[in-house]
Every structure is written in C-alpha cells, then in structure tokens.
Amino acid sequence: MKYMKLLFAATLILLPTLASAAEPSYGYPIEGPYAATILQTPAAFKPQLPEKVPMKELVLEVIPDLERPELFFYDKGLR
C-alpha cells in the first residue's frame, strides 16, 4: 500500500510536465480555430462519400384521440 501511495503521488507530480510536453498545434492545415471554422475544408481532409447514400423513410403513426399542445404546431407542417 505504501508503494501504491508513492506511485500515485509521483503520477500527480509528473502529470503537469507531461501535459505541457504536448504539441501546441492541433494538426489542421488552417491555423486558428476561428478561421478553420469559417474557411472551406481542404480537399485532403474531405471524406470519400458514396454516390448513393442509403436512406430509410419512417412515418410516425398519429394517435387519433391524442390532443397535442399548440406548442407542437409543426406536426402539421411548418407555417
């Protein structure tokens, strides 16, 4: 148990030094998070998408005697 406490204390002491050794760059070719958010994704980072995406259309059954609050006006379509 004594060695476990010593190991835990050493880990807590060394943890900040290991965290500061991390690379400051996040590996994206556009520097700055705001610019990377606004600018277009570089071609090398775009995923290869299939030509046809499989889709499934679901229809929810409407319970006839259930009254919906006016808050859910969009269940009949947006106005």
mmCIF file of the N, C-alpha and C atoms, coordinates in Angstrom:
data_MODEL
# 
_entry.id   MODEL 
# 
loop_
_atom_site.group_PDB 
_atom_site.id 
_atom_site.type_symbol 
_atom_site.label_atom_id 
_atom_site.label_alt_id 
_atom_site.label_comp_id 
_atom_site.label_asym_id 
_atom_site.label_entity_id 
_atom_site.label_seq_id 
_atom_site.pdbx_PDB_ins_code 
_atom_site.Cartn_x 
_atom_site.Cartn_y 
_atom_site.Cartn_z 
_atom_site.occupancy 
_atom_site.B_iso_or_equiv 
_atom_site.pdbx_formal_charge 
_atom_site.auth_seq_id 
_atom_site.auth_comp_id 
_atom_site.auth_asym_id 
_atom_site.auth_atom_id 
_atom_site.pdbx_PDB_model_num 
ATOM 1   N N  . MET A 1 1  ? 0.826   -1.194 0.000   1.00 0.00 ? 1  MET A N  1 
ATOM 2   C CA . MET A 1 1  ? 0.000   0.000  0.000   1.00 0.00 ? 1  MET A CA 1 
ATOM 3   C C  . MET A 1 1  ? 0.870   1.258  0.000   1.00 0.00 ? 1  MET A C  1 
ATOM 4   N N  . LYS A 1 2  ? 2.026   1.167  0.664   1.00 0.00 ? 2  LYS A N  1 
ATOM 5   C CA . LYS A 1 2  ? 2.935   2.302  0.735   1.00 0.00 ? 2  LYS A CA 1 
ATOM 6   C C  . LYS A 1 2  ? 3.458   2.644  -0.661  1.00 0.00 ? 2  LYS A C  1 
ATOM 7   N N  . TYR A 1 3  ? 3.767   1.598  -1.448  1.00 0.00 ? 3  TYR A N  1 
ATOM 8   C CA . TYR A 1 3  ? 4.276   1.832  -2.792  1.00 0.00 ? 3  TYR A CA 1 
ATOM 9   C C  . TYR A 1 3  ? 3.193   2.389  -3.714  1.00 0.00 ? 3  TYR A C  1 
ATOM 10  N N  . MET A 1 4  ? 1.979   1.993  -3.465  1.00 0.00 ? 4  MET A N  1 
ATOM 11  C CA . MET A 1 4  ? 0.864   2.484  -4.265  1.00 0.00 ? 4  MET A CA 1 
ATOM 12  C C  . MET A 1 4  ? 0.662   3.982  -4.031  1.00 0.00 ? 4  MET A C  1 
ATOM 13  N N  . LYS A 1 5  ? 0.770   4.419  -2.790  1.00 0.00 ? 5  LYS A N  1 
ATOM 14  C CA . LYS A 1 5  ? 0.648   5.839  -2.465  1.00 0.00 ? 5  LYS A CA 1 
ATOM 15  C C  . LYS A 1 5  ? 1.797   6.624  -3.077  1.00 0.00 ? 5  LYS A C  1 
ATOM 16  N N  . LEU A 1 6  ? 2.993   6.054  -3.035  1.00 0.00 ? 6  LEU A N  1 
ATOM 17  C CA . LEU A 1 6  ? 4.162   6.715  -3.612  1.00 0.00 ? 6  LEU A CA 1 
ATOM 18  C C  . LEU A 1 6  ? 4.007   6.833  -5.129  1.00 0.00 ? 6  LEU A C  1 
ATOM 19  N N  . LEU A 1 7  ? 3.535   5.797  -5.777  1.00 0.00 ? 7  LEU A N  1 
ATOM 20  C CA . LEU A 1 7  ? 3.306   5.825  -7.215  1.00 0.00 ? 7  LEU A CA 1 
ATOM 21  C C  . LEU A 1 7  ? 2.231   6.853  -7.581  1.00 0.00 ? 7  LEU A C  1 
ATOM 22  N N  . PHE A 1 8  ? 1.179   6.915  -6.802  1.00 0.00 ? 8  PHE A N  1 
ATOM 23  C CA . PHE A 1 8  ? 0.105   7.886  -7.041  1.00 0.00 ? 8  PHE A CA 1 
ATOM 24  C C  . PHE A 1 8  ? 0.625   9.310  -6.891  1.00 0.00 ? 8  PHE A C  1 
ATOM 25  N N  . ALA A 1 9  ? 1.422   9.565  -5.857  1.00 0.00 ? 9  ALA A N  1 
ATOM 26  C CA . ALA A 1 9  ? 1.984   10.901 -5.648  1.00 0.00 ? 9  ALA A CA 1 
ATOM 27  C C  . ALA A 1 9  ? 2.932   11.279 -6.784  1.00 0.00 ? 9  ALA A C  1 
ATOM 28  N N  . ALA A 1 10 ? 3.742   10.342 -7.229  1.00 0.00 ? 10 ALA A N  1 
ATOM 29  C CA . ALA A 1 10 ? 4.660   10.620 -8.333  1.00 0.00 ? 10 ALA A CA 1 
ATOM 30  C C  . ALA A 1 10 ? 3.897   10.920 -9.619  1.00 0.00 ? 10 ALA A C  1 
ATOM 31  N N  . THR A 1 11 ? 2.817   10.210 -9.843  1.00 0.00 ? 11 THR A N  1 
ATOM 32  C CA . THR A 1 11 ? 1.991   10.451 -11.023 1.00 0.00 ? 11 THR A CA 1 
ATOM 33  C C  . THR A 1 11 ? 1.382   11.843 -10.980 1.00 0.00 ? 11 THR A C  1 
ATOM 34  N N  . LEU A 1 12 ? 0.900   12.256 -9.821  1.00 0.00 ? 12 LEU A N  1 
ATOM 35  C CA . LEU A 1 12 ? 0.320   13.594 -9.699  1.00 0.00 ? 12 LEU A CA 1 
ATOM 36  C C  . LEU A 1 12 ? 1.361   14.684 -9.905  1.00 0.00 ? 12 LEU A C  1 
ATOM 37  N N  . ILE A 1 13 ? 2.575   14.422 -9.482  1.00 0.00 ? 13 ILE A N  1 
ATOM 38  C CA . ILE A 1 13 ? 3.643   15.415 -9.648  1.00 0.00 ? 13 ILE A CA 1 
ATOM 39  C C  . ILE A 1 13 ? 4.085   15.496 -11.101 1.00 0.00 ? 13 ILE A C  1 
ATOM 40  N N  . LEU A 1 14 ? 4.168   14.361 -11.789 1.00 0.00 ? 14 LEU A N  1 
ATOM 41  C CA . LEU A 1 14 ? 4.653   14.340 -13.163 1.00 0.00 ? 14 LEU A CA 1 
ATOM 42  C C  . LEU A 1 14 ? 3.587   14.675 -14.192 1.00 0.00 ? 14 LEU A C  1 
ATOM 43  N N  . LEU A 1 15 ? 2.352   14.617 -13.841 1.00 0.00 ? 15 LEU A N  1 
ATOM 44  C CA . LEU A 1 15 ? 1.269   14.853 -14.789 1.00 0.00 ? 15 LEU A CA 1 
ATOM 45  C C  . LEU A 1 15 ? 1.335   16.230 -15.448 1.00 0.00 ? 15 LEU A C  1 
ATOM 46  N N  . PRO A 1 16 ? 1.549   17.326 -14.737 1.00 0.00 ? 16 PRO A N  1 
ATOM 47  C CA . PRO A 1 16 ? 1.627   18.630 -15.413 1.00 0.00 ? 16 PRO A CA 1 
ATOM 48  C C  . PRO A 1 16 ? 2.786   18.723 -16.393 1.00 0.00 ? 16 PRO A C  1 
ATOM 49  N N  . THR A 1 17 ? 3.905   18.080 -16.103 1.00 0.00 ? 17 THR A N  1 
ATOM 50  C CA . THR A 1 17 ? 5.034   18.145 -17.036 1.00 0.00 ? 17 THR A CA 1 
ATOM 51  C C  . THR A 1 17 ? 4.729   17.361 -18.301 1.00 0.00 ? 17 THR A C  1 
ATOM 52  N N  . LEU A 1 18 ? 4.015   16.271 -18.187 1.00 0.00 ? 18 LEU A N  1 
ATOM 53  C CA . LEU A 1 18 ? 3.649   15.509 -19.376 1.00 0.00 ? 18 LEU A CA 1 
ATOM 54  C C  . LEU A 1 18 ? 2.616   16.257 -20.210 1.00 0.00 ? 18 LEU A C  1 
ATOM 55  N N  . ALA A 1 19 ? 1.726   16.952 -19.560 1.00 0.00 ? 19 ALA A N  1 
ATOM 56  C CA . ALA A 1 19 ? 0.694   17.697 -20.277 1.00 0.00 ? 19 ALA A CA 1 
ATOM 57  C C  . ALA A 1 19 ? 1.300   18.884 -21.016 1.00 0.00 ? 19 ALA A C  1 
ATOM 58  N N  . SER A 1 20 ? 2.301   19.523 -20.446 1.00 0.00 ? 20 SER A N  1 
ATOM 59  C CA . SER A 1 20 ? 2.916   20.673 -21.104 1.00 0.00 ? 20 SER A CA 1 
ATOM 60  C C  . SER A 1 20 ? 3.803   20.248 -22.260 1.00 0.00 ? 20 SER A C  1 
ATOM 61  N N  . ALA A 1 21 ? 4.187   18.988 -22.338 1.00 0.00 ? 21 ALA A N  1 
ATOM 62  C CA . ALA A 1 21 ? 5.029   18.499 -23.425 1.00 0.00 ? 21 ALA A CA 1 
ATOM 63  C C  . ALA A 1 21 ? 4.217   18.211 -24.672 1.00 0.00 ? 21 ALA A C  1 
ATOM 64  N N  . ALA A 1 22 ? 2.906   18.333 -24.607 1.00 0.00 ? 22 ALA A N  1 
ATOM 65  C CA . ALA A 1 22 ? 2.053   18.064 -25.766 1.00 0.00 ? 22 ALA A CA 1 
ATOM 66  C C  . ALA A 1 22 ? 2.266   19.129 -26.827 1.00 0.00 ? 22 ALA A C  1 
ATOM 67  N N  . GLU A 1 23 ? 2.050   18.756 -28.074 1.00 0.00 ? 23 GLU A N  1 
ATOM 68  C CA . GLU A 1 23 ? 2.241   19.666 -29.191 1.00 0.00 ? 23 GLU A CA 1 
ATOM 69  C C  . GLU A 1 23 ? 1.156   20.747 -29.166 1.00 0.00 ? 23 GLU A C  1 
ATOM 70  N N  . PRO A 1 24 ? 1.522   22.030 -29.278 1.00 0.00 ? 24 PRO A N  1 
ATOM 71  C CA . PRO A 1 24 ? 0.512   23.088 -29.215 1.00 0.00 ? 24 PRO A CA 1 
ATOM 72  C C  . PRO A 1 24 ? -0.377  23.142 -30.457 1.00 0.00 ? 24 PRO A C  1 
ATOM 73  N N  . SER A 1 25 ? 0.101   22.661 -31.605 1.00 0.00 ? 25 SER A N  1 
ATOM 74  C CA . SER A 1 25 ? -0.691  22.670 -32.823 1.00 0.00 ? 25 SER A CA 1 
ATOM 75  C C  . SER A 1 25 ? -1.649  21.486 -32.811 1.00 0.00 ? 25 SER A C  1 
ATOM 76  N N  . TYR A 1 26 ? -2.821  21.660 -33.399 1.00 0.00 ? 26 TYR A N  1 
ATOM 77  C CA . TYR A 1 26 ? -3.802  20.591 -33.391 1.00 0.00 ? 26 TYR A CA 1 
ATOM 78  C C  . TYR A 1 26 ? -3.806  19.799 -34.694 1.00 0.00 ? 26 TYR A C  1 
ATOM 79  N N  . GLY A 1 27 ? -2.849  20.038 -35.585 1.00 0.00 ? 27 GLY A N  1 
ATOM 80  C CA . GLY A 1 27 ? -2.660  19.217 -36.763 1.00 0.00 ? 27 GLY A CA 1 
ATOM 81  C C  . GLY A 1 27 ? -3.549  19.529 -37.948 1.00 0.00 ? 27 GLY A C  1 
ATOM 82  N N  . TYR A 1 28 ? -4.227  20.649 -37.948 1.00 0.00 ? 28 TYR A N  1 
ATOM 83  C CA . TYR A 1 28 ? -5.081  21.034 -39.065 1.00 0.00 ? 28 TYR A CA 1 
ATOM 84  C C  . TYR A 1 28 ? -4.312  22.057 -39.890 1.00 0.00 ? 28 TYR A C  1 
ATOM 85  N N  . PRO A 1 29 ? -4.400  22.018 -41.213 1.00 0.00 ? 29 PRO A N  1 
ATOM 86  C CA . PRO A 1 29 ? -3.575  22.915 -42.027 1.00 0.00 ? 29 PRO A CA 1 
ATOM 87  C C  . PRO A 1 29 ? -3.937  24.392 -41.912 1.00 0.00 ? 29 PRO A C  1 
ATOM 88  N N  . ILE A 1 30 ? -5.124  24.714 -41.453 1.00 0.00 ? 30 ILE A N  1 
ATOM 89  C CA . ILE A 1 30 ? -5.515  26.117 -41.293 1.00 0.00 ? 30 ILE A CA 1 
ATOM 90  C C  . ILE A 1 30 ? -5.264  26.510 -39.846 1.00 0.00 ? 30 ILE A C  1 
ATOM 91  N N  . GLU A 1 31 ? -4.382  27.476 -39.653 1.00 0.00 ? 31 GLU A N  1 
ATOM 92  C CA . GLU A 1 31 ? -4.061  27.907 -38.298 1.00 0.00 ? 31 GLU A CA 1 
ATOM 93  C C  . GLU A 1 31 ? -5.204  28.743 -37.740 1.00 0.00 ? 31 GLU A C  1 
ATOM 94  N N  . GLY A 1 32 ? -5.490  28.566 -36.501 1.00 0.00 ? 32 GLY A N  1 
ATOM 95  C CA . GLY A 1 32 ? -6.529  29.334 -35.824 1.00 0.00 ? 32 GLY A CA 1 
ATOM 96  C C  . GLY A 1 32 ? -7.873  28.636 -35.897 1.00 0.00 ? 32 GLY A C  1 
ATOM 97  N N  . PRO A 1 33 ? -8.501  28.426 -34.765 1.00 0.00 ? 33 PRO A N  1 
ATOM 98  C CA . PRO A 1 33 ? -9.777  27.713 -34.752 1.00 0.00 ? 33 PRO A CA 1 
ATOM 99  C C  . PRO A 1 33 ? -10.917 28.479 -35.412 1.00 0.00 ? 33 PRO A C  1 
ATOM 100 N N  . TYR A 1 34 ? -10.898 29.803 -35.336 1.00 0.00 ? 34 TYR A N  1 
ATOM 101 C CA . TYR A 1 34 ? -11.988 30.577 -35.943 1.00 0.00 ? 34 TYR A CA 1 
ATOM 102 C C  . TYR A 1 34 ? -11.894 30.544 -37.460 1.00 0.00 ? 34 TYR A C  1 
ATOM 103 N N  . ALA A 1 35 ? -10.687 30.693 -37.990 1.00 0.00 ? 35 ALA A N  1 
ATOM 104 C CA . ALA A 1 35 ? -10.503 30.637 -39.439 1.00 0.00 ? 35 ALA A CA 1 
ATOM 105 C C  . ALA A 1 35 ? -10.832 29.242 -39.961 1.00 0.00 ? 35 ALA A C  1 
ATOM 106 N N  . ALA A 1 36 ? -10.460 28.209 -39.232 1.00 0.00 ? 36 ALA A N  1 
ATOM 107 C CA . ALA A 1 36 ? -10.743 26.839 -39.658 1.00 0.00 ? 36 ALA A CA 1 
ATOM 108 C C  . ALA A 1 36 ? -12.239 26.559 -39.643 1.00 0.00 ? 36 ALA A C  1 
ATOM 109 N N  . THR A 1 37 ? -12.981 27.247 -38.798 1.00 0.00 ? 37 THR A N  1 
ATOM 110 C CA . THR A 1 37 ? -14.426 27.067 -38.743 1.00 0.00 ? 37 THR A CA 1 
ATOM 111 C C  . THR A 1 37 ? -15.102 27.698 -39.955 1.00 0.00 ? 37 THR A C  1 
ATOM 112 N N  . ILE A 1 38 ? -14.594 28.837 -40.394 1.00 0.00 ? 38 ILE A N  1 
ATOM 113 C CA . ILE A 1 38 ? -15.245 29.596 -41.454 1.00 0.00 ? 38 ILE A CA 1 
ATOM 114 C C  . ILE A 1 38 ? -14.808 29.145 -42.842 1.00 0.00 ? 38 ILE A C  1 
ATOM 115 N N  . LEU A 1 39 ? -13.525 28.845 -43.011 1.00 0.00 ? 39 LEU A N  1 
ATOM 116 C CA . LEU A 1 39 ? -12.997 28.505 -44.330 1.00 0.00 ? 39 LEU A CA 1 
ATOM 117 C C  . LEU A 1 39 ? -13.402 27.093 -44.750 1.00 0.00 ? 39 LEU A C  1 
ATOM 118 N N  . GLN A 1 40 ? -13.307 26.844 -46.035 1.00 0.00 ? 40 GLN A N  1 
ATOM 119 C CA . GLN A 1 40 ? -13.698 25.543 -46.578 1.00 0.00 ? 40 GLN A CA 1 
ATOM 120 C C  . GLN A 1 40 ? -12.708 24.459 -46.157 1.00 0.00 ? 40 GLN A C  1 
ATOM 121 N N  . THR A 1 41 ? -13.196 23.237 -46.026 1.00 0.00 ? 41 THR A N  1 
ATOM 122 C CA . THR A 1 41 ? -12.350 22.103 -45.672 1.00 0.00 ? 41 THR A CA 1 
ATOM 123 C C  . THR A 1 41 ? -11.388 21.804 -46.812 1.00 0.00 ? 41 THR A C  1 
ATOM 124 N N  . PRO A 1 42 ? -10.095 21.653 -46.513 1.00 0.00 ? 42 PRO A N  1 
ATOM 125 C CA . PRO A 1 42 ? -9.142  21.318 -47.577 1.00 0.00 ? 42 PRO A CA 1 
ATOM 126 C C  . PRO A 1 42 ? -9.485  19.962 -48.208 1.00 0.00 ? 42 PRO A C  1 
ATOM 127 N N  . ALA A 1 43 ? -9.144  19.819 -49.489 1.00 0.00 ? 43 ALA A N  1 
ATOM 128 C CA . ALA A 1 43 ? -9.501  18.608 -50.239 1.00 0.00 ? 43 ALA A CA 1 
ATOM 129 C C  . ALA A 1 43 ? -8.904  17.348 -49.612 1.00 0.00 ? 43 ALA A C  1 
ATOM 130 N N  . ALA A 1 44 ? -7.720  17.454 -49.037 1.00 0.00 ? 44 ALA A N  1 
ATOM 131 C CA . ALA A 1 44 ? -7.080  16.283 -48.428 1.00 0.00 ? 44 ALA A CA 1 
ATOM 132 C C  . ALA A 1 44 ? -7.841  15.789 -47.202 1.00 0.00 ? 44 ALA A C  1 
ATOM 133 N N  . PHE A 1 45 ? -8.624  16.648 -46.583 1.00 0.00 ? 45 PHE A N  1 
ATOM 134 C CA . PHE A 1 45 ? -9.351  16.292 -45.363 1.00 0.00 ? 45 PHE A CA 1 
ATOM 135 C C  . PHE A 1 45 ? -10.804 15.922 -45.627 1.00 0.00 ? 45 PHE A C  1 
ATOM 136 N N  . LYS A 1 46 ? -11.266 16.049 -46.874 1.00 0.00 ? 46 LYS A N  1 
ATOM 137 C CA . LYS A 1 46 ? -12.654 15.702 -47.185 1.00 0.00 ? 46 LYS A CA 1 
ATOM 138 C C  . LYS A 1 46 ? -12.794 14.190 -47.288 1.00 0.00 ? 46 LYS A C  1 
ATOM 139 N N  . PRO A 1 47 ? -13.840 13.615 -46.709 1.00 0.00 ? 47 PRO A N  1 
ATOM 140 C CA . PRO A 1 47 ? -14.013 12.156 -46.778 1.00 0.00 ? 47 PRO A CA 1 
ATOM 141 C C  . PRO A 1 47 ? -14.539 11.729 -48.147 1.00 0.00 ? 47 PRO A C  1 
ATOM 142 N N  . GLN A 1 48 ? -14.279 10.489 -48.492 1.00 0.00 ? 48 GLN A N  1 
ATOM 143 C CA . GLN A 1 48 ? -14.830 9.921  -49.719 1.00 0.00 ? 48 GLN A CA 1 
ATOM 144 C C  . GLN A 1 48 ? -16.250 9.436  -49.398 1.00 0.00 ? 48 GLN A C  1 
ATOM 145 N N  . LEU A 1 49 ? -17.225 10.052 -50.021 1.00 0.00 ? 49 LEU A N  1 
ATOM 146 C CA . LEU A 1 49 ? -18.621 9.704  -49.771 1.00 0.00 ? 49 LEU A CA 1 
ATOM 147 C C  . LEU A 1 49 ? -19.149 8.810  -50.885 1.00 0.00 ? 49 LEU A C  1 
ATOM 148 N N  . PRO A 1 50 ? -20.034 7.891  -50.561 1.00 0.00 ? 50 PRO A N  1 
ATOM 149 C CA . PRO A 1 50 ? -20.619 7.060  -51.618 1.00 0.00 ? 50 PRO A CA 1 
ATOM 150 C C  . PRO A 1 50 ? -21.540 7.899  -52.495 1.00 0.00 ? 50 PRO A C  1 
ATOM 151 N N  . GLU A 1 51 ? -21.700 7.462  -53.757 1.00 0.00 ? 51 GLU A N  1 
ATOM 152 C CA . GLU A 1 51 ? -22.563 8.214  -54.664 1.00 0.00 ? 51 GLU A CA 1 
ATOM 153 C C  . GLU A 1 51 ? -24.017 8.155  -54.234 1.00 0.00 ? 51 GLU A C  1 
ATOM 154 N N  . LYS A 1 52 ? -24.426 7.003  -53.731 1.00 0.00 ? 52 LYS A N  1 
ATOM 155 C CA . LYS A 1 52 ? -25.796 6.862  -53.265 1.00 0.00 ? 52 LYS A CA 1 
ATOM 156 C C  . LYS A 1 52 ? -25.780 6.529  -51.777 1.00 0.00 ? 52 LYS A C  1 
ATOM 157 N N  . VAL A 1 53 ? -26.413 7.368  -51.003 1.00 0.00 ? 53 VAL A N  1 
ATOM 158 C CA . VAL A 1 53 ? -26.479 7.173  -49.562 1.00 0.00 ? 53 VAL A CA 1 
ATOM 159 C C  . VAL A 1 53 ? -27.744 6.390  -49.245 1.00 0.00 ? 53 VAL A C  1 
ATOM 160 N N  . PRO A 1 54 ? -27.627 5.273  -48.534 1.00 0.00 ? 54 PRO A N  1 
ATOM 161 C CA . PRO A 1 54 ? -28.836 4.518  -48.204 1.00 0.00 ? 54 PRO A CA 1 
ATOM 162 C C  . PRO A 1 54 ? -29.725 5.316  -47.256 1.00 0.00 ? 54 PRO A C  1 
ATOM 163 N N  . MET A 1 55 ? -30.991 5.387  -47.603 1.00 0.00 ? 55 MET A N  1 
ATOM 164 C CA . MET A 1 55 ? -31.939 6.151  -46.788 1.00 0.00 ? 55 MET A CA 1 
ATOM 165 C C  . MET A 1 55 ? -33.129 5.281  -46.436 1.00 0.00 ? 55 MET A C  1 
ATOM 166 N N  . LYS A 1 56 ? -33.758 5.640  -45.346 1.00 0.00 ? 56 LYS A N  1 
ATOM 167 C CA . LYS A 1 56 ? -34.957 4.942  -44.921 1.00 0.00 ? 56 LYS A CA 1 
ATOM 168 C C  . LYS A 1 56 ? -35.966 6.009  -44.491 1.00 0.00 ? 56 LYS A C  1 
ATOM 169 N N  . GLU A 1 57 ? -37.156 5.938  -45.027 1.00 0.00 ? 57 GLU A N  1 
ATOM 170 C CA . GLU A 1 57 ? -38.188 6.910  -44.667 1.00 0.00 ? 57 GLU A CA 1 
ATOM 171 C C  . GLU A 1 57 ? -39.104 6.284  -43.638 1.00 0.00 ? 57 GLU A C  1 
ATOM 172 N N  . LEU A 1 58 ? -39.286 6.969  -42.530 1.00 0.00 ? 58 LEU A N  1 
ATOM 173 C CA . LEU A 1 58 ? -40.140 6.480  -41.452 1.00 0.00 ? 58 LEU A CA 1 
ATOM 174 C C  . LEU A 1 58 ? -41.368 7.371  -41.331 1.00 0.00 ? 58 LEU A C  1 
ATOM 175 N N  . VAL A 1 59 ? -42.492 6.780  -41.097 1.00 0.00 ? 59 VAL A N  1 
ATOM 176 C CA . VAL A 1 59 ? -43.736 7.516  -40.892 1.00 0.00 ? 59 VAL A CA 1 
ATOM 177 C C  . VAL A 1 59 ? -44.221 7.189  -39.495 1.00 0.00 ? 59 VAL A C  1 
ATOM 178 N N  . LEU A 1 60 ? -44.443 8.222  -38.708 1.00 0.00 ? 60 LEU A N  1 
ATOM 179 C CA . LEU A 1 60 ? -44.936 8.029  -37.353 1.00 0.00 ? 60 LEU A CA 1 
ATOM 180 C C  . LEU A 1 60 ? -46.453 7.937  -37.373 1.00 0.00 ? 60 LEU A C  1 
ATOM 181 N N  . GLU A 1 61 ? -46.952 6.983  -36.667 1.00 0.00 ? 61 GLU A N  1 
ATOM 182 C CA . GLU A 1 61 ? -48.390 6.822  -36.579 1.00 0.00 ? 61 GLU A CA 1 
ATOM 183 C C  . GLU A 1 61 ? -48.967 7.916  -35.676 1.00 0.00 ? 61 GLU A C  1 
ATOM 184 N N  . VAL A 1 62 ? -50.070 8.485  -36.095 1.00 0.00 ? 62 VAL A N  1 
ATOM 185 C CA . VAL A 1 62 ? -50.738 9.518  -35.310 1.00 0.00 ? 62 VAL A CA 1 
ATOM 186 C C  . VAL A 1 62 ? -51.865 8.857  -34.521 1.00 0.00 ? 62 VAL A C  1 
ATOM 187 N N  . ILE A 1 63 ? -51.885 9.120  -33.249 1.00 0.00 ? 63 ILE A N  1 
ATOM 188 C CA . ILE A 1 63 ? -52.951 8.587  -32.399 1.00 0.00 ? 63 ILE A CA 1 
ATOM 189 C C  . ILE A 1 63 ? -54.135 9.548  -32.515 1.00 0.00 ? 63 ILE A C  1 
ATOM 190 N N  . PRO A 1 64 ? -55.269 9.091  -33.017 1.00 0.00 ? 64 PRO A N  1 
ATOM 191 C CA . PRO A 1 64 ? -56.375 9.999  -33.317 1.00 0.00 ? 64 PRO A CA 1 
ATOM 192 C C  . PRO A 1 64 ? -56.944 10.725 -32.098 1.00 0.00 ? 64 PRO A C  1 
ATOM 193 N N  . ASP A 1 65 ? -57.037 10.093 -30.953 1.00 0.00 ? 65 ASP A N  1 
ATOM 194 C CA . ASP A 1 65 ? -57.678 10.748 -29.814 1.00 0.00 ? 65 ASP A CA 1 
ATOM 195 C C  . ASP A 1 65 ? -56.686 11.522 -28.933 1.00 0.00 ? 65 ASP A C  1 
ATOM 196 N N  . LEU A 1 66 ? -55.470 11.662 -29.388 1.00 0.00 ? 66 LEU A N  1 
ATOM 197 C CA . LEU A 1 66 ? -54.462 12.379 -28.612 1.00 0.00 ? 66 LEU A CA 1 
ATOM 198 C C  . LEU A 1 66 ? -54.442 13.839 -29.029 1.00 0.00 ? 66 LEU A C  1 
ATOM 199 N N  . GLU A 1 67 ? -54.647 14.726 -28.065 1.00 0.00 ? 67 GLU A N  1 
ATOM 200 C CA . GLU A 1 67 ? -54.584 16.151 -28.364 1.00 0.00 ? 67 GLU A CA 1 
ATOM 201 C C  . GLU A 1 67 ? -53.190 16.651 -28.082 1.00 0.00 ? 67 GLU A C  1 
ATOM 202 N N  . ARG A 1 68 ? -52.625 17.300 -29.075 1.00 0.00 ? 68 ARG A N  1 
ATOM 203 C CA . ARG A 1 68 ? -51.281 17.850 -28.919 1.00 0.00 ? 68 ARG A CA 1 
ATOM 204 C C  . ARG A 1 68 ? -51.387 19.311 -28.515 1.00 0.00 ? 68 ARG A C  1 
ATOM 205 N N  . PRO A 1 69 ? -50.490 19.765 -27.642 1.00 0.00 ? 69 PRO A N  1 
ATOM 206 C CA . PRO A 1 69 ? -50.492 21.181 -27.281 1.00 0.00 ? 69 PRO A CA 1 
ATOM 207 C C  . PRO A 1 69 ? -50.180 22.053 -28.495 1.00 0.00 ? 69 PRO A C  1 
ATOM 208 N N  . GLU A 1 70 ? -50.616 23.293 -28.452 1.00 0.00 ? 70 GLU A N  1 
ATOM 209 C CA . GLU A 1 70 ? -50.410 24.236 -29.551 1.00 0.00 ? 70 GLU A CA 1 
ATOM 210 C C  . GLU A 1 70 ? -48.921 24.472 -29.805 1.00 0.00 ? 70 GLU A C  1 
ATOM 211 N N  . LEU A 1 71 ? -48.114 24.207 -28.802 1.00 0.00 ? 71 LEU A N  1 
ATOM 212 C CA . LEU A 1 71 ? -46.670 24.378 -28.946 1.00 0.00 ? 71 LEU A CA 1 
ATOM 213 C C  . LEU A 1 71 ? -46.121 23.526 -30.084 1.00 0.00 ? 71 LEU A C  1 
ATOM 214 N N  . PHE A 1 72 ? -46.710 22.364 -30.326 1.00 0.00 ? 72 PHE A N  1 
ATOM 215 C CA . PHE A 1 72 ? -46.242 21.460 -31.364 1.00 0.00 ? 72 PHE A CA 1 
ATOM 216 C C  . PHE A 1 72 ? -46.997 21.700 -32.670 1.00 0.00 ? 72 PHE A C  1 
ATOM 217 N N  . PHE A 1 73 ? -47.034 22.945 -33.107 1.00 0.00 ? 73 PHE A N  1 
ATOM 218 C CA . PHE A 1 73 ? -47.752 23.306 -34.323 1.00 0.00 ? 73 PHE A CA 1 
ATOM 219 C C  . PHE A 1 73 ? -47.114 22.683 -35.557 1.00 0.00 ? 73 PHE A C  1 
ATOM 220 N N  . TYR A 1 74 ? -45.852 22.375 -35.509 1.00 0.00 ? 74 TYR A N  1 
ATOM 221 C CA . TYR A 1 74 ? -45.120 21.917 -36.684 1.00 0.00 ? 74 TYR A CA 1 
ATOM 222 C C  . TYR A 1 74 ? -45.447 20.472 -37.071 1.00 0.00 ? 74 TYR A C  1 
ATOM 223 N N  . ASP A 1 75 ? -46.222 19.756 -36.271 1.00 0.00 ? 75 ASP A N  1 
ATOM 224 C CA . ASP A 1 75 ? -46.542 18.373 -36.642 1.00 0.00 ? 75 ASP A CA 1 
ATOM 225 C C  . ASP A 1 75 ? -47.479 18.320 -37.845 1.00 0.00 ? 75 ASP A C  1 
ATOM 226 N N  . LYS A 1 76 ? -48.088 19.451 -38.204 1.00 0.00 ? 76 LYS A N  1 
ATOM 227 C CA . LYS A 1 76 ? -48.911 19.513 -39.411 1.00 0.00 ? 76 LYS A CA 1 
ATOM 228 C C  . LYS A 1 76 ? -48.163 20.175 -40.556 1.00 0.00 ? 76 LYS A C  1 
ATOM 229 N N  . GLY A 1 77 ? -46.897 20.472 -40.343 1.00 0.00 ? 77 GLY A N  1 
ATOM 230 C CA . GLY A 1 77 ? -46.103 21.187 -41.342 1.00 0.00 ? 77 GLY A CA 1 
ATOM 231 C C  . GLY A 1 77 ? -45.790 22.579 -40.834 1.00 0.00 ? 77 GLY A C  1 
ATOM 232 N N  . LEU A 1 78 ? -44.698 23.127 -41.267 1.00 0.00 ? 78 LEU A N  1 
ATOM 233 C CA . LEU A 1 78 ? -44.318 24.465 -40.821 1.00 0.00 ? 78 LEU A CA 1 
ATOM 234 C C  . LEU A 1 78 ? -45.165 25.519 -41.512 1.00 0.00 ? 78 LEU A C  1 
ATOM 235 N N  . ARG A 1 79 ? -45.477 26.578 -40.789 1.00 0.00 ? 79 ARG A N  1 
ATOM 236 C CA . ARG A 1 79 ? -46.269 27.672 -41.356 1.00 0.00 ? 79 ARG A CA 1 
ATOM 237 C C  . ARG A 1 79 ? -45.352 28.647 -42.047 1.00 0.00 ? 79 ARG A C  1 
# 
